[in-house]
Every structure is written in structure tokens, then in C-alpha cells.
Amino acid sequence: MSSSPPSTSAQAARKALADRLKGIRKDVGINGRELSARCGWHPSKTSRIQEGQAAPSEADIRAWCAACDAVDQVDDLIAASRAVESMYVEWRRLRAGGLRSLQDSYAKLYDETKVFRFYTSDVIPGVLQTSAYATAIMSRFADESRTPDDMERAIAAKMERANVIHAGDHRFAFVVEEAVLRYRLGNAEAMAGQLGHLLAVISLPRVSLGIIPFTAERSMWPVESFRVYDDRRVQVELVSAAVNVTTPVEVREYVQTFADLQTHAVYGREARGLITAAIGTLG
């Protein structure tokens, strides 16, 4: 897999949009200060937009093009901006609608996907999480919820989405690092319940769960957690955002990386042994 960070494509797309806006300004022979005056905003905003440090709103694009007598380019630029936004989605904006809304935003994608590939190096994959484990993770964002019951509603939505592993003709392949079994996200009771749940789902007919042991001799190092939906979309979760990768060549890189990681994992009895050993450490 490429050594570039997962946000590279999104950053490049944002920079390309910024360069187009800068080019439009230069074509009419005005500097950033003059454009700012025509748009009615501070020059620092112009600098941030044309350097790719801030994403322009659709209103910003319209104002920019009007100031440069380039209204014929508005529709194309807005389309490009929307494409960038779909690639790089900031968590704080998603959470602004509440945690339940964030969970619901995945519904259509999960319904449409036939083959799921999940690799995680940090937490149990979402559709394999128990309610207690999910609550421990999502409680970090509780203060950002809009309503007191938003957390409960979000967990309910997450558990409803997790039923996808039991319904329809979806197929799932999971690869997790052994460390994921040992990270204490929640108290011992929550972790025991979560690990016990993994022992139950490991035998489901449409589920493949592989665990990469600490002791595995590996040629592929742990990478960022990612999810592949069929062979058309990859989502990588960063601290501040979700990066959506849809470029075919990059999707293929993630699919190949997943296949490489699978070769380091153990399955069946050996995987159960690792889960059981992790349960034994809870005391």
C-alpha cells in the first residue's frame, strides 16, 4: 500500500479547487486584497481559501466568481466543491446533527453493500460491537449531543445497523489486531461481554473473523483502520474527519492491503484461543 496518509486524496482535491479559484482571480488581474474588498470579507479569508486551508462555502464560490466576472464557472466549481466535501467529512459537522443522526447516515450504504471488509487496529468493528462497548466509546461525544436522550437513540440505531450481519445476503470479512482484544474500552464487565460476543459471531456462516497475533511474523505493518464497501468505496476514520476514497486505483490499494493483512491473521480455533486468552486477563 502507498505510504501516503489516507487524507492525501481529499487534500489534493481541496488544493485543486483552491488553485482553480486562485487562477480565476489572476485571470482578471486583481490581487487577493481587491478580491476580498469586492466580496466583502477579510483578506485572510481569501488567503485561507486559495491556499486550500479552508473550504469555501457555495455562497463563497458564487461571490468569488461574481467578483471576477466568472459566473459561468459557478456550477462547475460548486460541483467540484461538493465532491471534495464527500471525500473529507469533518466529524464535528456530522455530530452537529446529533449522534443518532450520525448513526443513521450509514443506513443506506449498509443496505446497498454486499461485501464488507473491515480492518481495525484500534477498536472492535462497529457492527460487531455490543451495546455496552459502543456506549463506552460513544460516551466521549456525549457532551456534544443535542438532546439528553441522543446517546441512547444513537446506540439503538447502531445496534439496529449491526443486525445487518444476520440479514440479507451480505458477506463480512473482518481482520483485527490482537491488541484490539486487550484495549480496555469500558469496564471489565463490558469488555467480557464484548469478547464473548465475538466468540458467538465468529461461527456465523457469512462472517469471517481473523485476528493478527502479537507474535505474527509480518511483512505488513499495522495501518489505519479502514472499511471497504464492495469494491467501490473505502472509508478511513481519522481523529478529525472521515475520509471517503472512491478513486478506483486507491480503492484497489486498500483491497490489496486487506488481502495482505488477511495472510497474517489466524482463524477458527486459533482466533477463539486469542479471544479466550484476552477474556482471561480481565480478572
C-alpha positions as protocol buffer text, in pm:
chain_id: "A"
residue {
  index: 1
  type: MET
  ca { x: 0 y: 0 z: 0 }
}
residue {
  index: 2
  type: SER
  ca { x: 108 y: 359 z: -61 }
}
residue {
  index: 3
  type: SER
  ca { x: 288 y: 528 z: 226 }
}
residue {
  index: 4
  type: SER
  ca { x: 78 y: 843 z: 173 }
}
residue {
  index: 5
  type: PRO
  ca { x: -168 y: 927 z: 452 }
}
residue {
  index: 6
  type: PRO
  ca { x: -535 y: 841 z: 387 }
}
residue {
  index: 7
  type: SER
  ca { x: -632 y: 1207 z: 368 }
}
residue {
  index: 8
  type: THR
  ca { x: -397 y: 1271 z: 74 }
}
residue {
  index: 9
  type: SER
  ca { x: -664 y: 1242 z: -195 }
}
residue {
  index: 10
  type: ALA
  ca { x: -903 y: 1472 z: -11 }
}
residue {
  index: 11
  type: GLN
  ca { x: -630 y: 1727 z: 50 }
}
residue {
  index: 12
  type: ALA
  ca { x: -523 y: 1713 z: -314 }
}
residue {
  index: 13
  type: ALA
  ca { x: -882 y: 1764 z: -430 }
}
residue {
  index: 14
  type: ARG
  ca { x: -926 y: 2062 z: -196 }
}
residue {
  index: 15
  type: LYS
  ca { x: -597 y: 2211 z: -319 }
}
residue {
  index: 16
  type: ALA
  ca { x: -706 y: 2164 z: -683 }
}
residue {
  index: 17
  type: LEU
  ca { x: -1027 y: 2357 z: -614 }
}
residue {
  index: 18
  type: ALA
  ca { x: -824 y: 2629 z: -439 }
}
residue {
  index: 19
  type: ASP
  ca { x: -590 y: 2653 z: -737 }
}
residue {
  index: 20
  type: ARG
  ca { x: -885 y: 2695 z: -974 }
}
residue {
  index: 21
  type: LEU
  ca { x: -1022 y: 2981 z: -766 }
}
residue {
  index: 22
  type: LYS
  ca { x: -679 y: 3142 z: -750 }
}
residue {
  index: 23
  type: GLY
  ca { x: -647 y: 3108 z: -1127 }
}
residue {
  index: 24
  type: ILE
  ca { x: -982 y: 3281 z: -1180 }
}
residue {
  index: 25
  type: ARG
  ca { x: -863 y: 3571 z: -965 }
}
residue {
  index: 26
  type: LYS
  ca { x: -535 y: 3600 z: -1153 }
}
residue {
  index: 27
  type: ASP
  ca { x: -712 y: 3585 z: -1490 }
}
residue {
  index: 28
  type: VAL
  ca { x: -886 y: 3917 z: -1418 }
}
residue {
  index: 29
  type: GLY
  ca { x: -568 y: 4076 z: -1287 }
}
residue {
  index: 30
  type: ILE
  ca { x: -668 y: 4152 z: -929 }
}
residue {
  index: 31
  type: ASN
  ca { x: -488 y: 4067 z: -609 }
}
residue {
  index: 32
  type: GLY
  ca { x: -628 y: 3900 z: -303 }
}
residue {
  index: 33
  type: ARG
  ca { x: -695 y: 4224 z: -121 }
}
residue {
  index: 34
  type: GLU
  ca { x: -903 y: 4360 z: -411 }
}
residue {
  index: 35
  type: LEU
  ca { x: -1100 y: 4036 z: -439 }
}
residue {
  index: 36
  type: SER
  ca { x: -1168 y: 4045 z: -65 }
}
residue {
  index: 37
  type: ALA
  ca { x: -1300 y: 4401 z: -92 }
}
residue {
  index: 38
  type: ARG
  ca { x: -1530 y: 4304 z: -376 }
}
residue {
  index: 39
  type: CYS
  ca { x: -1660 y: 4004 z: -182 }
}
residue {
  index: 40
  type: GLY
  ca { x: -1697 y: 4198 z: 142 }
}
residue {
  index: 41
  type: TRP
  ca { x: -1481 y: 3979 z: 364 }
}
residue {
  index: 42
  type: HIS
  ca { x: -1140 y: 3996 z: 534 }
}
residue {
  index: 43
  type: PRO
  ca { x: -830 y: 3933 z: 318 }
}
residue {
  index: 44
  type: SER
  ca { x: -726 y: 3647 z: 548 }
}
residue {
  index: 45
  type: LYS
  ca { x: -1032 y: 3454 z: 433 }
}
residue {
  index: 46
  type: THR
  ca { x: -920 y: 3485 z: 71 }
}
residue {
  index: 47
  type: SER
  ca { x: -574 y: 3363 z: 167 }
}
residue {
  index: 48
  type: ARG
  ca { x: -709 y: 3058 z: 353 }
}
residue {
  index: 49
  type: ILE
  ca { x: -939 y: 2963 z: 64 }
}
residue {
  index: 50
  type: GLN
  ca { x: -685 y: 2995 z: -214 }
}
residue {
  index: 51
  type: GLU
  ca { x: -418 y: 2810 z: -17 }
}
residue {
  index: 52
  type: GLY
  ca { x: -655 y: 2520 z: 48 }
}
residue {
  index: 53
  type: GLN
  ca { x: -656 y: 2580 z: 423 }
}
residue {
  index: 54
  type: ALA
  ca { x: -1030 y: 2647 z: 438 }
}
residue {
  index: 55
  type: ALA
  ca { x: -1313 y: 2501 z: 234 }
}
residue {
  index: 56
  type: PRO
  ca { x: -1522 y: 2768 z: 58 }
}
residue {
  index: 57
  type: SER
  ca { x: -1899 y: 2754 z: 100 }
}
residue {
  index: 58
  type: GLU
  ca { x: -2121 y: 2761 z: -206 }
}
residue {
  index: 59
  type: ALA
  ca { x: -2201 y: 3124 z: -125 }
}
residue {
  index: 60
  type: ASP
  ca { x: -1825 y: 3197 z: -114 }
}
residue {
  index: 61
  type: ILE
  ca { x: -1779 y: 3042 z: -458 }
}
residue {
  index: 62
  type: ARG
  ca { x: -2063 y: 3247 z: -602 }
}
residue {
  index: 63
  type: ALA
  ca { x: -1924 y: 3568 z: -452 }
}
residue {
  index: 64
  type: TRP
  ca { x: -1573 y: 3486 z: -575 }
}
residue {
  index: 65
  type: CYS
  ca { x: -1691 y: 3422 z: -930 }
}
residue {
  index: 66
  type: ALA
  ca { x: -1911 y: 3732 z: -931 }
}
residue {
  index: 67
  type: ALA
  ca { x: -1615 y: 3943 z: -819 }
}
residue {
  index: 68
  type: CYS
  ca { x: -1408 y: 3800 z: -1104 }
}
residue {
  index: 69
  type: ASP
  ca { x: -1681 y: 3819 z: -1370 }
}
residue {
  index: 70
  type: ALA
  ca { x: -1673 y: 3438 z: -1396 }
}
residue {
  index: 71
  type: VAL
  ca { x: -2031 y: 3343 z: -1310 }
}
residue {
  index: 72
  type: ASP
  ca { x: -2026 y: 3091 z: -1595 }
}
residue {
  index: 73
  type: GLN
  ca { x: -1792 y: 2876 z: -1384 }
}
residue {
  index: 74
  type: VAL
  ca { x: -2005 y: 2871 z: -1068 }
}
residue {
  index: 75
  type: ASP
  ca { x: -2191 y: 2544 z: -1135 }
}
residue {
  index: 76
  type: ASP
  ca { x: -1874 y: 2352 z: -1220 }
}
residue {
  index: 77
  type: LEU
  ca { x: -1689 y: 2485 z: -916 }
}
residue {
  index: 78
  type: ILE
  ca { x: -1976 y: 2405 z: -681 }
}
residue {
  index: 79
  type: ALA
  ca { x: -1989 y: 2052 z: -819 }
}
residue {
  index: 80
  type: ALA
  ca { x: -1615 y: 2017 z: -755 }
}
residue {
  index: 81
  type: SER
  ca { x: -1660 y: 2155 z: -404 }
}
residue {
  index: 82
  type: ARG
  ca { x: -1934 y: 1905 z: -325 }
}
residue {
  index: 83
  type: ALA
  ca { x: -1709 y: 1623 z: -446 }
}
residue {
  index: 84
  type: VAL
  ca { x: -1436 y: 1741 z: -208 }
}
residue {
  index: 85
  type: GLU
  ca { x: -1684 y: 1757 z: 81 }
}
residue {
  index: 86
  type: SER
  ca { x: -1795 y: 1399 z: 15 }
}
residue {
  index: 87
  type: MET
  ca { x: -1433 y: 1285 z: 31 }
}
residue {
  index: 88
  type: TYR
  ca { x: -1343 y: 1461 z: 354 }
}
residue {
  index: 89
  type: VAL
  ca { x: -1619 y: 1498 z: 611 }
}
residue {
  index: 90
  type: GLU
  ca { x: -1537 y: 1663 z: 942 }
}
residue {
  index: 91
  type: TRP
  ca { x: -1672 y: 1475 z: 1246 }
}
residue {
  index: 92
  type: ARG
  ca { x: -1777 y: 1793 z: 1425 }
}
residue {
  index: 93
  type: ARG
  ca { x: -2008 y: 1883 z: 1137 }
}
residue {
  index: 94
  type: LEU
  ca { x: -2156 y: 1533 z: 1130 }
}
residue {
  index: 95
  type: ARG
  ca { x: -2208 y: 1540 z: 1506 }
}
residue {
  index: 96
  type: ALA
  ca { x: -2377 y: 1879 z: 1486 }
}
residue {
  index: 97
  type: GLY
  ca { x: -2697 y: 1696 z: 1397 }
}
residue {
  index: 98
  type: GLY
  ca { x: -2666 y: 1466 z: 1698 }
}
residue {
  index: 99
  type: LEU
  ca { x: -2517 y: 1120 z: 1748 }
}
residue {
  index: 100
  type: ARG
  ca { x: -2835 y: 947 z: 1631 }
}
residue {
  index: 101
  type: SER
  ca { x: -2820 y: 1140 z: 1302 }
}
residue {
  index: 102
  type: LEU
  ca { x: -2457 y: 1032 z: 1260 }
}
residue {
  index: 103
  type: GLN
  ca { x: -2552 y: 665 z: 1301 }
}
residue {
  index: 104
  type: ASP
  ca { x: -2848 y: 698 z: 1063 }
}
residue {
  index: 105
  type: SER
  ca { x: -2621 y: 845 z: 796 }
}
residue {
  index: 106
  type: TYR
  ca { x: -2473 y: 497 z: 736 }
}
residue {
  index: 107
  type: ALA
  ca { x: -2805 y: 319 z: 679 }
}
residue {
  index: 108
  type: LYS
  ca { x: -2828 y: 349 z: 301 }
}
residue {
  index: 109
  type: LEU
  ca { x: -2464 y: 249 z: 246 }
}
residue {
  index: 110
  type: TYR
  ca { x: -2503 y: -61 z: 462 }
}
residue {
  index: 111
  type: ASP
  ca { x: -2823 y: -163 z: 287 }
}
residue {
  index: 112
  type: GLU
  ca { x: -2661 y: -136 z: -56 }
}
residue {
  index: 113
  type: THR
  ca { x: -2330 y: -307 z: 20 }
}
residue {
  index: 114
  type: LYS
  ca { x: -2298 y: -679 z: -45 }
}
residue {
  index: 115
  type: VAL
  ca { x: -1938 y: -743 z: 62 }
}
residue {
  index: 116
  type: PHE
  ca { x: -1789 y: -567 z: 364 }
}
residue {
  index: 117
  type: ARG
  ca { x: -1421 y: -573 z: 455 }
}
residue {
  index: 118
  type: PHE
  ca { x: -1323 y: -427 z: 794 }
}
residue {
  index: 119
  type: TYR
  ca { x: -970 y: -387 z: 925 }
}
residue {
  index: 120
  type: THR
  ca { x: -919 y: -235 z: 1269 }
}
residue {
  index: 121
  type: SER
  ca { x: -609 y: -170 z: 1469 }
}
residue {
  index: 122
  type: ASP
  ca { x: -779 y: 23 z: 1749 }
}
residue {
  index: 123
  type: VAL
  ca { x: -1137 y: -89 z: 1833 }
}
residue {
  index: 124
  type: ILE
  ca { x: -1380 y: -372 z: 1770 }
}
residue {
  index: 125
  type: PRO
  ca { x: -1550 y: -308 z: 1432 }
}
residue {
  index: 126
  type: GLY
  ca { x: -1880 y: -124 z: 1473 }
}
residue {
  index: 127
  type: VAL
  ca { x: -2115 y: -398 z: 1352 }
}
residue {
  index: 128
  type: LEU
  ca { x: -1956 y: -641 z: 1600 }
}
residue {
  index: 129
  type: GLN
  ca { x: -1988 y: -409 z: 1899 }
}
residue {
  index: 130
  type: THR
  ca { x: -2215 y: -478 z: 2194 }
}
residue {
  index: 131
  type: SER
  ca { x: -2431 y: -204 z: 2339 }
}
residue {
  index: 132
  type: ALA
  ca { x: -2209 y: -165 z: 2649 }
}
residue {
  index: 133
  type: TYR
  ca { x: -1889 y: -146 z: 2444 }
}
residue {
  index: 134
  type: ALA
  ca { x: -2041 y: 102 z: 2197 }
}
residue {
  index: 135
  type: THR
  ca { x: -2165 y: 315 z: 2487 }
}
residue {
  index: 136
  type: ALA
  ca { x: -1813 y: 327 z: 2634 }
}
residue {
  index: 137
  type: ILE
  ca { x: -1678 y: 453 z: 2302 }
}
residue {
  index: 138
  type: MET
  ca { x: -1955 y: 699 z: 2221 }
}
residue {
  index: 139
  type: SER
  ca { x: -1968 y: 848 z: 2571 }
}
residue {
  index: 140
  type: ARG
  ca { x: -1669 y: 1056 z: 2469 }
}
residue {
  index: 141
  type: PHE
  ca { x: -1904 y: 1254 z: 2248 }
}
residue {
  index: 142
  type: ALA
  ca { x: -2198 y: 1268 z: 2487 }
}
residue {
  index: 143
  type: ASP
  ca { x: -2145 y: 1635 z: 2571 }
}
residue {
  index: 144
  type: GLU
  ca { x: -2183 y: 1721 z: 2201 }
}
residue {
  index: 145
  type: SER
  ca { x: -2525 y: 1557 z: 2177 }
}
residue {
  index: 146
  type: ARG
  ca { x: -2814 y: 1794 z: 2117 }
}
residue {
  index: 147
  type: THR
  ca { x: -3065 y: 1620 z: 2340 }
}
residue {
  index: 148
  type: PRO
  ca { x: -3035 y: 1423 z: 2667 }
}
residue {
  index: 149
  type: ASP
  ca { x: -3159 y: 1102 z: 2505 }
}
residue {
  index: 150
  type: ASP
  ca { x: -2944 y: 1135 z: 2192 }
}
residue {
  index: 151
  type: MET
  ca { x: -2686 y: 888 z: 2322 }
}
residue {
  index: 152
  type: GLU
  ca { x: -2949 y: 622 z: 2388 }
}
residue {
  index: 153
  type: ARG
  ca { x: -3105 y: 677 z: 2047 }
}
residue {
  index: 154
  type: ALA
  ca { x: -2765 y: 664 z: 1879 }
}
residue {
  index: 155
  type: ILE
  ca { x: -2677 y: 335 z: 2048 }
}
residue {
  index: 156
  type: ALA
  ca { x: -3016 y: 192 z: 1948 }
}
residue {
  index: 157
  type: ALA
  ca { x: -2952 y: 294 z: 1587 }
}
residue {
  index: 158
  type: LYS
  ca { x: -2603 y: 142 z: 1598 }
}
residue {
  index: 159
  type: MET
  ca { x: -2738 y: -188 z: 1733 }
}
residue {
  index: 160
  type: GLU
  ca { x: -3008 y: -190 z: 1467 }
}
residue {
  index: 161
  type: ARG
  ca { x: -2744 y: -142 z: 1199 }
}
residue {
  index: 162
  type: ALA
  ca { x: -2540 y: -427 z: 1349 }
}
residue {
  index: 163
  type: ASN
  ca { x: -2825 y: -664 z: 1261 }
}
residue {
  index: 164
  type: VAL
  ca { x: -2701 y: -644 z: 903 }
}
residue {
  index: 165
  type: ILE
  ca { x: -2469 y: -938 z: 977 }
}
residue {
  index: 166
  type: HIS
  ca { x: -2776 y: -1156 z: 1035 }
}
residue {
  index: 167
  type: ALA
  ca { x: -2994 y: -1031 z: 749 }
}
residue {
  index: 168
  type: GLY
  ca { x: -2998 y: -1045 z: 371 }
}
residue {
  index: 169
  type: ASP
  ca { x: -2716 y: -1179 z: 158 }
}
residue {
  index: 170
  type: HIS
  ca { x: -2438 y: -954 z: 290 }
}
residue {
  index: 171
  type: ARG
  ca { x: -2095 y: -1106 z: 349 }
}
residue {
  index: 172
  type: PHE
  ca { x: -1840 y: -983 z: 603 }
}
residue {
  index: 173
  type: ALA
  ca { x: -1465 y: -1021 z: 636 }
}
residue {
  index: 174
  type: PHE
  ca { x: -1302 y: -880 z: 948 }
}
residue {
  index: 175
  type: VAL
  ca { x: -934 y: -856 z: 1034 }
}
residue {
  index: 176
  type: VAL
  ca { x: -837 y: -709 z: 1372 }
}
residue {
  index: 177
  type: GLU
  ca { x: -508 y: -676 z: 1553 }
}
residue {
  index: 178
  type: GLU
  ca { x: -479 y: -879 z: 1874 }
}
residue {
  index: 179
  type: ALA
  ca { x: -426 y: -551 z: 2060 }
}
residue {
  index: 180
  type: VAL
  ca { x: -790 y: -464 z: 1989 }
}
residue {
  index: 181
  type: LEU
  ca { x: -892 y: -752 z: 2217 }
}
residue {
  index: 182
  type: ARG
  ca { x: -680 y: -613 z: 2501 }
}
residue {
  index: 183
  type: TYR
  ca { x: -760 y: -241 z: 2493 }
}
residue {
  index: 184
  type: ARG
  ca { x: -985 y: -166 z: 2793 }
}
residue {
  index: 185
  type: LEU
  ca { x: -1262 y: 42 z: 2636 }
}
residue {
  index: 186
  type: GLY
  ca { x: -1518 y: 20 z: 2914 }
}
residue {
  index: 187
  type: ASN
  ca { x: -1502 y: -172 z: 3239 }
}
residue {
  index: 188
  type: ALA
  ca { x: -1417 y: -539 z: 3277 }
}
residue {
  index: 189
  type: GLU
  ca { x: -1781 y: -644 z: 3253 }
}
residue {
  index: 190
  type: ALA
  ca { x: -1832 y: -454 z: 2927 }
}
residue {
  index: 191
  type: MET
  ca { x: -1513 y: -600 z: 2781 }
}
residue {
  index: 192
  type: ALA
  ca { x: -1604 y: -954 z: 2886 }
}
residue {
  index: 193
  type: GLY
  ca { x: -1944 y: -917 z: 2721 }
}
residue {
  index: 194
  type: GLN
  ca { x: -1785 y: -777 z: 2405 }
}
residue {
  index: 195
  type: LEU
  ca { x: -1528 y: -1053 z: 2377 }
}
residue {
  index: 196
  type: GLY
  ca { x: -1793 y: -1314 z: 2448 }
}
residue {
  index: 197
  type: HIS
  ca { x: -1997 y: -1168 z: 2163 }
}
residue {
  index: 198
  type: LEU
  ca { x: -1701 y: -1216 z: 1929 }
}
residue {
  index: 199
  type: LEU
  ca { x: -1693 y: -1584 z: 2023 }
}
residue {
  index: 200
  type: ALA
  ca { x: -2059 y: -1607 z: 1922 }
}
residue {
  index: 201
  type: VAL
  ca { x: -2034 y: -1428 z: 1587 }
}
residue {
  index: 202
  type: ILE
  ca { x: -1715 y: -1600 z: 1475 }
}
residue {
  index: 203
  type: SER
  ca { x: -1917 y: -1903 z: 1368 }
}
residue {
  index: 204
  type: LEU
  ca { x: -2181 y: -1717 z: 1166 }
}
residue {
  index: 205
  type: PRO
  ca { x: -2193 y: -1852 z: 808 }
}
residue {
  index: 206
  type: ARG
  ca { x: -2143 y: -1517 z: 632 }
}
residue {
  index: 207
  type: VAL
  ca { x: -1878 y: -1387 z: 871 }
}
residue {
  index: 208
  type: SER
  ca { x: -1502 y: -1433 z: 851 }
}
residue {
  index: 209
  type: LEU
  ca { x: -1313 y: -1304 z: 1156 }
}
residue {
  index: 210
  type: GLY
  ca { x: -936 y: -1310 z: 1151 }
}
residue {
  index: 211
  type: ILE
  ca { x: -707 y: -1190 z: 1430 }
}
residue {
  index: 212
  type: ILE
  ca { x: -344 y: -1094 z: 1374 }
}
residue {
  index: 213
  type: PRO
  ca { x: -148 y: -1223 z: 1676 }
}
residue {
  index: 214
  type: PHE
  ca { x: 115 y: -1019 z: 1853 }
}
residue {
  index: 215
  type: THR
  ca { x: 359 y: -1295 z: 1761 }
}
residue {
  index: 216
  type: ALA
  ca { x: 284 y: -1297 z: 1387 }
}
residue {
  index: 217
  type: GLU
  ca { x: 591 y: -1260 z: 1168 }
}
residue {
  index: 218
  type: ARG
  ca { x: 462 y: -997 z: 934 }
}
residue {
  index: 219
  type: SER
  ca { x: 551 y: -818 z: 615 }
}
residue {
  index: 220
  type: MET
  ca { x: 255 y: -577 z: 651 }
}
residue {
  index: 221
  type: TRP
  ca { x: 265 y: -343 z: 947 }
}
residue {
  index: 222
  type: PRO
  ca { x: -48 y: -223 z: 1131 }
}
residue {
  index: 223
  type: VAL
  ca { x: -210 y: 59 z: 935 }
}
residue {
  index: 224
  type: GLU
  ca { x: -501 y: 297 z: 988 }
}
residue {
  index: 225
  type: SER
  ca { x: -838 y: 131 z: 1044 }
}
residue {
  index: 226
  type: PHE
  ca { x: -1049 y: 122 z: 730 }
}
residue {
  index: 227
  type: ARG
  ca { x: -1367 y: -24 z: 581 }
}
residue {
  index: 228
  type: VAL
  ca { x: -1417 y: -135 z: 221 }
}
residue {
  index: 229
  type: TYR
  ca { x: -1770 y: -138 z: 81 }
}
residue {
  index: 230
  type: ASP
  ca { x: -1782 y: -380 z: -212 }
}
residue {
  index: 231
  type: ASP
  ca { x: -1501 y: -266 z: -443 }
}
residue {
  index: 232
  type: ARG
  ca { x: -1627 y: 87 z: -485 }
}
residue {
  index: 233
  type: ARG
  ca { x: -1568 y: 284 z: -166 }
}
residue {
  index: 234
  type: VAL
  ca { x: -1331 y: 293 z: 131 }
}
residue {
  index: 235
  type: GLN
  ca { x: -1384 y: 490 z: 449 }
}
residue {
  index: 236
  type: VAL
  ca { x: -1094 y: 575 z: 677 }
}
residue {
  index: 237
  type: GLU
  ca { x: -1162 y: 729 z: 1017 }
}
residue {
  index: 238
  type: LEU
  ca { x: -921 y: 997 z: 1137 }
}
residue {
  index: 239
  type: VAL
  ca { x: -933 y: 1192 z: 1462 }
}
residue {
  index: 240
  type: SER
  ca { x: -1100 y: 1492 z: 1300 }
}
residue {
  index: 241
  type: ALA
  ca { x: -1272 y: 1351 z: 994 }
}
residue {
  index: 242
  type: ALA
  ca { x: -1386 y: 1060 z: 785 }
}
residue {
  index: 243
  type: VAL
  ca { x: -1205 y: 1026 z: 454 }
}
residue {
  index: 244
  type: ASN
  ca { x: -1406 y: 865 z: 174 }
}
residue {
  index: 245
  type: VAL
  ca { x: -1194 y: 711 z: -100 }
}
residue {
  index: 246
  type: THR
  ca { x: -1368 y: 632 z: -429 }
}
residue {
  index: 247
  type: THR
  ca { x: -1090 y: 660 z: -687 }
}
residue {
  index: 248
  type: PRO
  ca { x: -1065 y: 307 z: -834 }
}
residue {
  index: 249
  type: VAL
  ca { x: -686 y: 284 z: -816 }
}
residue {
  index: 250
  type: GLU
  ca { x: -687 y: 382 z: -447 }
}
residue {
  index: 251
  type: VAL
  ca { x: -976 y: 150 z: -364 }
}
residue {
  index: 252
  type: ARG
  ca { x: -774 y: -132 z: -521 }
}
residue {
  index: 253
  type: GLU
  ca { x: -479 y: -42 z: -296 }
}
residue {
  index: 254
  type: TYR
  ca { x: -696 y: -85 z: 12 }
}
residue {
  index: 255
  type: VAL
  ca { x: -845 y: -410 z: -118 }
}
residue {
  index: 256
  type: GLN
  ca { x: -494 y: -546 z: -177 }
}
residue {
  index: 257
  type: THR
  ca { x: -379 y: -424 z: 164 }
}
residue {
  index: 258
  type: PHE
  ca { x: -673 y: -603 z: 325 }
}
residue {
  index: 259
  type: ALA
  ca { x: -579 y: -923 z: 143 }
}
residue {
  index: 260
  type: ASP
  ca { x: -218 y: -886 z: 264 }
}
residue {
  index: 261
  type: LEU
  ca { x: -333 y: -837 z: 622 }
}
residue {
  index: 262
  type: GLN
  ca { x: -553 y: -1146 z: 598 }
}
residue {
  index: 263
  type: THR
  ca { x: -247 y: -1359 z: 535 }
}
residue {
  index: 264
  type: HIS
  ca { x: -113 y: -1265 z: 879 }
}
residue {
  index: 265
  type: ALA
  ca { x: -436 y: -1346 z: 1064 }
}
residue {
  index: 266
  type: VAL
  ca { x: -545 y: -1667 z: 1234 }
}
residue {
  index: 267
  type: TYR
  ca { x: -898 y: -1802 z: 1215 }
}
residue {
  index: 268
  type: GLY
  ca { x: -1127 y: -2057 z: 1376 }
}
residue {
  index: 269
  type: ARG
  ca { x: -983 y: -2238 z: 1677 }
}
residue {
  index: 270
  type: GLU
  ca { x: -671 y: -2019 z: 1693 }
}
residue {
  index: 271
  type: ALA
  ca { x: -876 y: -1700 z: 1681 }
}
residue {
  index: 272
  type: ARG
  ca { x: -1105 y: -1831 z: 1955 }
}
residue {
  index: 273
  type: GLY
  ca { x: -798 y: -1907 z: 2161 }
}
residue {
  index: 274
  type: LEU
  ca { x: -679 y: -1546 z: 2137 }
}
residue {
  index: 275
  type: ILE
  ca { x: -1022 y: -1415 z: 2235 }
}
residue {
  index: 276
  type: THR
  ca { x: -1045 y: -1656 z: 2529 }
}
residue {
  index: 277
  type: ALA
  ca { x: -697 y: -1556 z: 2644 }
}
residue {
  index: 278
  type: ALA
  ca { x: -799 y: -1189 z: 2636 }
}
residue {
  index: 279
  type: ILE
  ca { x: -1105 y: -1267 z: 2847 }
}
residue {
  index: 280
  type: GLY
  ca { x: -877 y: -1441 z: 3096 }
}
residue {
  index: 281
  type: THR
  ca { x: -683 y: -1119 z: 3155 }
}
residue {
  index: 282
  type: LEU
  ca { x: -991 y: -931 z: 3276 }
}
residue {
  index: 283
  type: GLY
  ca { x: -977 y: -1088 z: 3622 }
}
